[in-house]
Amino acid sequence: MCIRDSYNVSARAKAGKLLGFKIKDSVYAKVRWNDFLVAWMALFNEKFSRSDTGRRIIARTPRFVLKALLYIMKGLESI
């Protein structure tokens, strides 16, 4: 496992606490703000898309908005 994967596990574990996910973190690496934000966005999307209301909102959201959010996440990952 590479260091970056372990690092992202730490970010997901910290972000998951805010959203009610229990993610085991055995590395406890220091998390940068942008990695935390990307992890939070991904976990929020996961949780939101599992609710009926979330699915309806996502289905009605214009594709260019969803694409813009994807590019923002990818941009944050590359910082």
PATITI-914934 format. One line per field, with one value per residue: residue in three letters; residue number from 1; x negated, y, z negated of N, C-alpha, C in turn. Coordinates in Angstrom, 1 decimal. Layout:
PATITI-914934
resn: c(ALA, ...)
resi: c(NUM, ...)
nX: c(X, ...)
nY: c(Y, ...)
nZ: c(Z, ...)
caX: c(X, ...)
caY: c(Y, ...)
caZ: c(Z, ...)
cX: c(X, ...)
cY: c(Y, ...)
cZ: c(Z, ...)
This chain:
PATITI-914934
resn: c(MET, CYS, ILE, ARG, ASP, SER, TYR, ASN, VAL, SER, ALA, ARG, ALA, LYS, ALA, GLY, LYS, LEU, LEU, GLY, PHE, LYS, ILE, LYS, ASP, SER, VAL, TYR, ALA, LYS, VAL, ARG, TRP, ASN, ASP, PHE, LEU, VAL, ALA, TRP, MET, ALA, LEU, PHE, ASN, GLU, LYS, PHE, SER, ARG, SER, ASP, THR, GLY, ARG, ARG, ILE, ILE, ALA, ARG, THR, PRO, ARG, PHE, VAL, LEU, LYS, ALA, LEU, LEU, TYR, ILE, MET, LYS, GLY, LEU, GLU, SER, ILE)
resi: c(1, 2, 3, 4, 5, 6, 7, 8, 9, 10, 11, 12, 13, 14, 15, 16, 17, 18, 19, 20, 21, 22, 23, 24, 25, 26, 27, 28, 29, 30, 31, 32, 33, 34, 35, 36, 37, 38, 39, 40, 41, 42, 43, 44, 45, 46, 47, 48, 49, 50, 51, 52, 53, 54, 55, 56, 57, 58, 59, 60, 61, 62, 63, 64, 65, 66, 67, 68, 69, 70, 71, 72, 73, 74, 75, 76, 77, 78, 79)
nX: c(-0.8, -0.6, -1.9, -0.2, 2.4, 2.8, 2.8, 5.1, 7.0, 6.9, 7.9, 10.5, 11.4, 11.5, 13.2, 15.4, 16.3, 17.8, 20.0, 21.2, 20.1, 18.2, 15.0, 12.1, 9.0, 5.8, 3.5, 3.2, 2.3, 1.2, 3.5, 4.1, 5.8, 7.1, 7.3, 8.9, 11.3, 12.0, 12.4, 14.5, 16.5, 16.8, 17.8, 20.1, 21.5, 21.9, 23.6, 25.7, 26.7, 27.9, 30.3, 33.8, 34.7, 32.3, 31.6, 33.6, 33.0, 30.5, 31.1, 32.5, 30.7, 28.9, 26.7, 24.3, 23.7, 23.2, 21.0, 19.3, 18.9, 17.6, 15.2, 14.2, 13.7, 11.7, 9.7, 9.1, 8.0, 5.6, 4.0)
nY: c(-1.2, 2.2, 5.3, 7.5, 6.3, 5.4, 7.8, 9.0, 7.4, 8.2, 10.8, 10.2, 8.9, 11.0, 12.8, 11.2, 11.0, 13.3, 12.9, 10.6, 8.1, 5.2, 4.7, 2.8, 3.9, 3.1, 4.4, 7.1, 9.5, 12.8, 15.1, 17.0, 20.1, 20.1, 17.4, 16.5, 18.0, 16.9, 14.2, 14.6, 15.6, 13.4, 11.4, 12.7, 12.9, 10.1, 9.5, 11.3, 10.5, 8.0, 8.5, 9.0, 11.6, 12.8, 11.4, 12.2, 15.0, 14.9, 13.7, 15.7, 17.8, 19.9, 18.5, 19.9, 21.2, 19.1, 18.1, 20.2, 20.2, 17.7, 18.4, 20.3, 18.7, 17.0, 18.9, 19.8, 17.4, 17.3, 19.3)
nZ: c(0.0, 0.8, -0.5, 0.1, 0.4, -2.3, -3.5, -2.5, -3.6, -6.3, -5.9, -5.0, -7.3, -9.2, -8.0, -7.8, -10.4, -10.9, -9.3, -10.2, -9.5, -10.2, -9.9, -9.9, -10.9, -10.8, -10.4, -11.1, -9.8, -9.1, -8.0, -5.1, -4.3, -1.8, -1.1, -3.2, -2.6, 0.0, -0.7, -2.5, -0.7, 1.0, -0.7, -1.6, 0.8, 1.2, -1.0, -0.6, 1.9, 1.3, 0.1, 0.6, 1.2, 1.8, 4.2, 5.9, 6.1, 7.2, 9.6, 10.9, 11.1, 13.2, 15.7, 16.2, 13.8, 12.1, 13.3, 13.0, 10.3, 10.1, 11.4, 9.7, 7.4, 8.4, 9.0, 6.5, 5.5, 6.9, 5.9)
caX: c(0.0, -1.4, -1.6, 0.9, 3.6, 3.0, 3.1, 6.5, 7.8, 6.9, 8.8, 11.8, 11.8, 11.8, 14.4, 16.5, 16.9, 18.7, 21.1, 21.7, 19.5, 17.1, 13.9, 11.0, 7.8, 4.7, 2.3, 3.3, 1.5, 1.6, 4.4, 4.2, 7.2, 7.8, 7.6, 10.1, 12.4, 12.3, 13.0, 15.9, 17.4, 17.1, 18.6, 21.4, 22.2, 22.4, 24.7, 26.8, 27.3, 28.6, 31.6, 34.8, 34.7, 31.0, 31.7, 34.5, 32.3, 29.4, 31.7, 33.0, 29.6, 28.3, 25.5, 23.1, 23.5, 22.6, 19.7, 18.4, 18.5, 16.5, 13.9, 13.7, 13.1, 10.4, 8.8, 8.6, 7.1, 4.3, 3.2)
caY: c(0.0, 3.4, 6.3, 8.3, 5.6, 5.4, 9.2, 9.3, 6.7, 9.1, 11.9, 9.7, 8.6, 12.2, 13.4, 10.3, 11.2, 14.4, 12.4, 9.4, 6.9, 4.7, 4.2, 2.5, 4.5, 2.6, 5.1, 8.4, 10.5, 14.2, 15.3, 18.4, 20.6, 19.8, 16.0, 16.4, 18.5, 15.9, 13.1, 15.0, 15.7, 12.1, 10.8, 13.4, 12.4, 8.8, 9.5, 12.0, 9.7, 6.9, 9.0, 9.3, 13.1, 13.1, 10.9, 13.1, 16.2, 14.6, 13.5, 17.0, 18.7, 19.9, 17.8, 20.8, 21.5, 17.9, 18.0, 21.3, 19.7, 16.7, 19.0, 20.9, 17.7, 16.6, 20.0, 19.7, 16.3, 17.5, 20.3)
caZ: c(0.0, 0.9, -1.5, 0.5, 0.0, -3.7, -3.9, -2.2, -4.6, -7.4, -5.6, -5.0, -8.7, -9.9, -7.4, -8.1, -11.8, -10.8, -8.6, -10.8, -9.0, -11.0, -9.0, -10.7, -10.5, -11.5, -10.1, -11.8, -9.2, -9.1, -6.8, -4.6, -4.2, -0.6, -1.2, -4.0, -1.8, 1.0, -1.4, -3.0, 0.5, 1.5, -1.7, -1.6, 2.0, 0.9, -2.0, 0.0, 3.0, 0.8, -0.4, 1.6, 1.5, 2.5, 5.5, 6.7, 6.3, 8.1, 11.0, 11.4, 11.2, 14.6, 15.9, 16.2, 12.4, 11.5, 14.0, 12.4, 8.9, 10.3, 11.7, 8.4, 6.6, 9.1, 8.9, 5.1, 5.3, 7.5, 5.2)
cX: c(-0.9, -1.0, -0.4, 2.3, 3.8, 3.4, 4.6, 7.4, 7.9, 7.9, 10.2, 12.3, 12.2, 13.0, 15.6, 17.1, 17.9, 20.0, 21.7, 21.2, 18.4, 16.1, 12.7, 9.7, 6.6, 3.4, 2.1, 2.3, 2.0, 2.4, 4.4, 5.6, 7.9, 8.1, 8.8, 11.4, 12.9, 12.9, 14.4, 16.9, 17.7, 18.0, 20.0, 22.2, 22.7, 23.6, 25.9, 27.5, 28.0, 30.0, 32.5, 34.8, 33.4, 31.0, 32.5, 33.8, 31.2, 30.0, 32.1, 31.9, 29.1, 27.0, 24.2, 22.8, 22.8, 21.2, 18.7, 18.0, 17.5, 15.2, 13.3, 13.0, 11.7, 9.4, 8.2, 7.7, 5.7, 3.4, 2.1)
cY: c(1.2, 4.4, 7.1, 7.6, 5.6, 6.8, 9.5, 8.5, 7.6, 10.3, 11.4, 9.4, 9.9, 12.9, 12.5, 10.6, 12.3, 13.9, 11.1, 8.1, 6.5, 4.0, 4.1, 3.2, 4.0, 3.4, 6.4, 9.4, 11.9, 14.5, 16.8, 18.8, 20.2, 18.3, 15.8, 16.8, 17.5, 14.7, 13.4, 15.0, 14.3, 11.3, 11.4, 13.0, 11.0, 8.7, 10.1, 11.2, 8.5, 7.3, 9.2, 10.7, 13.4, 12.6, 11.7, 14.4, 16.0, 14.4, 14.7, 18.1, 18.7, 19.2, 18.7, 21.1, 20.3, 17.7, 19.0, 20.8, 18.6, 17.4, 19.8, 19.9, 17.2, 17.6, 20.0, 18.6, 16.5, 18.6, 19.7)
cZ: c(0.0, -0.2, -1.2, 0.1, -1.5, -4.2, -3.6, -3.1, -5.9, -7.2, -5.6, -6.4, -9.4, -9.3, -7.7, -9.5, -11.7, -10.1, -9.1, -10.3, -10.0, -10.1, -9.9, -10.1, -11.4, -11.3, -10.9, -11.2, -9.3, -7.8, -6.4, -4.4, -2.9, -0.5, -2.1, -3.3, -0.7, 0.4, -1.9, -1.8, 1.0, 0.6, -1.7, -0.4, 1.8, 0.1, -1.3, 1.1, 2.5, 0.2, 0.8, 2.1, 2.3, 3.9, 6.4, 7.0, 7.3, 9.5, 11.6, 11.6, 12.6, 14.6, 15.7, 14.7, 11.8, 12.1, 13.3, 11.0, 9.0, 10.6, 10.5, 7.5, 7.1, 8.9, 7.4, 4.8, 5.9, 6.9, 4.3)
